[in-house]
């Protein structure tokens, strides 16, 4: 049970964005990919605005592609949806797979486009194998941006793809 407590402490410190505490717990033997009481890793619950903390966890061996057991989201999905571009850059630099879909068939690009995070869309479109991919509901990133009135994101996707972004 002691290791569970340490894992919970690590995840709690990660969620708070407490880099010194996270580093201390890792140094004391907490497992960077260990699960807390809710079956989540420190990276899955990290304070997304703390790209330096994300980088530290990844340097310690955190798996950037571990999926949530409920919706099959990765931390890249979460950060893309919320618009934390610096964090997604760090994840990409540590081999996060931006081409993984969640339970609803969404790539991180779908989520960023739907929310209208232009800088995130600009980053992800360069790393996404098929930026015209449809999710399980049949919507492309452009369609999500367009349908949610995310004008700048929709215009960027349209211009970037160079032709009809609705063609899948």
N, C-alpha and C positions, 0 to 999 in steps of 0.2 A: 504493500500500500504506500510505502514511502516514495517510490518512484512516481506513483500517480500524483501524489502531492507536489512533487518537484515539477512534474509536467503541467499541472494546473497553475503553479506559480509562474512557470515560463510563459504559458499562454496568457495569463493575466497581465504580466509585465509587457508582453508583446502587444496586447490589445490596448494598453495604456500608452504605448509608445515610449516605454521606459528603457532606452538603450543600455544605460549602465547596468540595470538590474538583469536584463536579458543576457548581456555578456558575462556577468557574474554567475548566473545560473548555468550557462553553458560551460563555463570554466569549472564549475563544481560537478559537472557530469550530467546535467540535464540533456536528454536526447532531442536534438533539433527537429527530428521527424517523429518524435514521440507524440502520443495522443493524450489529450486531456480527458476529463470526465465526460465531455460531450463529443468525444471521438473527433476532435479537431487538432491540427498541428498549430504551432506558434505562427507559422506563415499564413495559415488560413484565417486566423483571427487578428492578424497584425493591424495596427492603426495605419490605414492605407496612406495617410498623408506623410508618414515617416519613411521616405525612400531610403534614408541612411540606415534605418533599422532593417528594412527589407533587404538591403545590400548585405548587412552583417549576417542576417539569418542565411542568406544564400551562400555567402562565403563559408559559413559553418556547415554547409551541406544540405540545407533545406531543399526539398523537392518542389520546384516551381510549378510542376504539373499535377500535383496531387489534387484529386477532385473531391468536392463535397459529396458526402454519401446521400444527400437528399435530392438536390437539383443538378448534381454533376458539374457544378461550377468550379472553375479554378480561381486562384487569387487574381489572375489576369482578367477574367470576366468581371470580378468585383471592382477592380481598380479602373477598368475601362468604362464600366457603367457609371461610376462615380466621378470620372474625369481626372484621375490622378496620373497625369501623363509622365511625370518624373518617375513614379513607381513602376509604370509599365515599361519605361525605357530600361530601368534596372532589371526588371524581370526578363525582358528580351535579351539583354546582355548576358544573362545567366541561363540562356536556353529555354526560356518559357515558350511553350508551343501556342502560338496565337491562332492556330488552325484547329483547335479542339472545340467541339460543339458541346453545349450544355444539354440538359434533358429536353429542351424545346427547340433544339437545332440551331441555337444562336452561337455565332462566333463572338469573340470580344468586339469585333467591328460592328456587328448588328447592334449590340448594346450601346456602344458609343454613339453610333448614328442615331439611334432612337432617342437618346438623351440630348443630342445636339452638341456634343463635345468636339468642336472643330479640330483643335490641336491633336486630340486623341485620334480622331478619324484620319488626320493627315499622317500620323505615325503608323497606325495599324494598317492602313491601306497598302503601305509599302512592304509590309511583312506578311500579308494575308495571301495565301495561294490563289484563292478565287474570291475576289471582292464582290462578285456577282452572285455568290451562293445564296440560295433561298433557305430560310429556316423551316421548321416543321409546319409553320402556318403558310408557307409559300412566299414570304416576304424577303426581299433583298435588303441589304443595308440602305441603298438609295430609297427604296420604297418606305422603309421605316422612318428615315429622316424626313422624307417628303410628307408622308401621312401624319407625322407628329408636328408638322410646321417648323421643322428645324432647317430653315432656309439655307443658312450658310453651309451646313454640313451636306445637305442635298445638292447644292450647287457645286461644291467641291468634288463630291463623288462623281457627279455627271461630267464635270470638266476633266477629271482625272482619268476616267474610263474612256473618254474620247468618243464614245458613241452611246447608243441607248443602254443605260445601265439596268434596264428592266429585263434585257435579254439574258436568260440564265444559262 
